Amino acid sequence: MSIASAFDLARDFADRIHGVGPVSTSRFFGGVALKADGVQFGFVMKGSLYLRVDSEGRAAFEAMGTLPFQYSSRAEKVTVTSYYEVPAEVMDDPDTLSLWAVRAHAAAPKPKRGAAKQALPRNVRDSA
């Protein structure tokens, strides 16, 4: 799947998701990220939608028979258990997709805002 096709698919999902605020898309490795309020809660990769999960969401996705995101590195197959593939019956129903997206958004780590900047050491001059 081309990146243009992945963007088209991600935008289609973004248009159908409600309840998390406006959903934006951006390039994410070989796919497209779905974000709301600066929080990435899902992505489209190789024609599939993956949503962020917590332990409760993971159990629900596993009960539906879906698998976590996997990719192959040079040395091994890597499994990312924080994102699960969304089953067709969820993707096909905008209300259910939105419900799962809200759960994924809640499970995603939030960006740290207003974090205090650490003071940098000052150059100390020798007084002569």
Secondary structure, DSSP 8 states (H G I E B T S, - for coil): --HHHHHHHHHHHHHH--SSS-EEEEEETTEEEEEETTEEEEEEETTEEEEE--HHHHHHHHHTT--EEEEE-SS-EEEEEEEEE--HHHHT-HHHHHHHHHHHHHHS-----S--------------
